[in-house]
Amino acid sequence: MNKDQALEDLFLAQKPQFDDSEAFMASLNKRLDAVEYVKQHQEATIRRYKMAVVIAFIVGIISGAITIAYILSMPTEVHLINFQVETGVLSWFAANSRLLTATVLSLLITLGLFSIVSNVRDIRSMRTRSLELAAENPRS
């Protein structure tokens, strides 16, 4: 309690002097320009993130379509993976390679969709946060 009272007394004892000088206004304008620069940089970064998400989505769709078309165009008798070894585990893996590949591709596509949705939500929250900060601190 004594420390809190001492801090309170210290702050109450300080009486800041405000003057309307040119140096203060120049400093204030410099800081506001710096804030504007940061805001423009954040908006540019958000635009780059959106473009990266769109490009990743398009590349994922194209590569997924090519892979699925390749898997479906092969005869069912031909294994996707052939180890040339007749052990129990490897022969089971070779026999079920289509099912395993389809499962892995489905999991990767699901992971990619969740990642895209998460990135879009993060970008939107960053955007709303920056707009709220801009609304709170309007430039006069």
C-alpha positions in Angstrom: 0.0 0.0 0.0 2.8 2.4 0.8 4.4 1.9 -2.6 1.1 2.6 -4.3 0.6 5.7 -2.3 4.2 6.8 -3.0 3.6 6.3 -6.8 0.3 8.2 -6.6 2.0 11.1 -4.8 4.8 11.1 -7.4 2.3 11.3 -10.3 0.2 13.9 -8.6 3.3 16.1 -7.9 4.1 16.1 -11.6 2.5 19.0 -13.5 3.3 18.7 -17.1 3.8 21.9 -19.1 2.0 22.1 -22.4 3.0 24.7 -24.8 1.9 25.3 -28.4 5.2 25.4 -30.1 6.3 24.6 -33.6 8.6 21.8 -32.4 5.7 20.0 -30.7 3.5 20.3 -33.9 6.4 19.1 -36.1 7.0 16.1 -33.8 3.3 15.3 -33.7 3.1 15.5 -37.5 6.1 13.2 -37.8 4.5 10.7 -35.5 1.2 10.8 -37.4 3.1 10.3 -40.7 4.8 7.3 -39.2 1.5 5.9 -38.1 0.1 6.4 -41.6 3.1 4.7 -43.1 2.6 1.7 -40.9 -1.1 1.6 -41.8 -0.3 1.6 -45.5 2.3 -1.1 -45.0 -0.3 -3.3 -43.1 -2.8 -2.8 -45.9 -0.2 -3.8 -48.5 0.7 -6.9 -46.4 -2.9 -7.9 -46.2 -3.3 -7.6 -50.0 -0.2 -9.8 -50.4 -1.6 -12.3 -48.0 -4.9 -12.4 -49.9 -3.1 -12.9 -53.2 -1.0 -15.7 -51.7 -4.1 -17.5 -50.4 -5.8 -17.3 -53.8 -2.7 -18.5 -55.6 -2.3 -21.4 -53.1 -5.9 -22.3 -53.5 -5.6 -22.4 -57.3 -2.4 -24.4 -57.3 -4.0 -26.8 -54.8 -7.0 -27.3 -57.0 -4.9 -27.8 -60.1 -2.5 -30.2 -58.5 -5.3 -32.2 -56.8 -7.2 -32.5 -60.1 -4.1 -33.7 -61.9 -3.3 -36.2 -59.2 -6.8 -37.6 -59.0 -7.1 -37.8 -62.8 -3.9 -39.7 -62.8 -5.0 -42.1 -60.1 -8.4 -42.7 -61.8 -7.0 -43.1 -65.3 -4.7 -46.0 -64.3 -6.1 -49.6 -64.5 -7.2 -51.1 -61.2 -4.9 -54.1 -61.6 -1.8 -51.9 -61.7 -0.6 -50.9 -58.2 0.5 -47.3 -57.7 3.5 -48.4 -55.7 5.5 -51.5 -56.4 8.3 -52.5 -54.1 9.5 -55.6 -56.0 9.7 -57.4 -52.6 7.3 -60.0 -51.4 7.0 -59.2 -47.7 3.7 -59.1 -45.8 3.6 -55.4 -45.0 5.0 -54.1 -48.3 2.7 -56.3 -50.4 -0.3 -55.2 -48.3 0.9 -51.6 -48.8 1.3 -52.1 -52.6 -2.1 -53.8 -52.8 -3.9 -51.0 -51.0 -1.9 -48.1 -52.5 -4.9 -46.6 -54.3 -7.0 -46.4 -51.1 -4.0 -45.1 -49.1 -3.2 -42.5 -51.7 -6.8 -41.4 -51.9 -7.0 -41.1 -48.1 -3.8 -39.1 -47.9 -4.9 -36.8 -50.7 -8.3 -36.3 -48.9 -6.5 -35.5 -45.6 -4.2 -33.0 -47.4 -7.1 -31.3 -49.1 -9.0 -31.0 -45.9 -5.9 -29.6 -44.1 -5.4 -27.1 -46.9 -9.1 -26.0 -46.7 -8.8 -25.5 -42.9 -5.6 -23.6 -43.4 -7.1 -21.3 -46.0 -10.2 -20.7 -43.8 -8.0 -19.9 -40.8 -5.8 -17.6 -42.9 -8.8 -15.7 -44.2 -10.2 -15.3 -40.7 -6.9 -14.0 -39.4 -6.6 -11.5 -42.3 -10.2 -10.3 -41.6 -9.6 -9.9 -37.9 -6.3 -8.0 -38.7 -8.3 -5.8 -41.1 -11.1 -5.0 -38.6 -8.5 -4.4 -35.9 -6.6 -1.9 -38.0 -9.9 -0.2 -39.0 -10.9 0.1 -35.4 -7.5 1.6 -34.5 -7.8 4.0 -37.3 -11.3 5.0 -36.2 -10.1 5.5 -32.6 -7.2 7.7 -33.6 -8.4 9.9 -36.5 -5.9 12.3 -37.9 -7.0 15.9 -37.4 
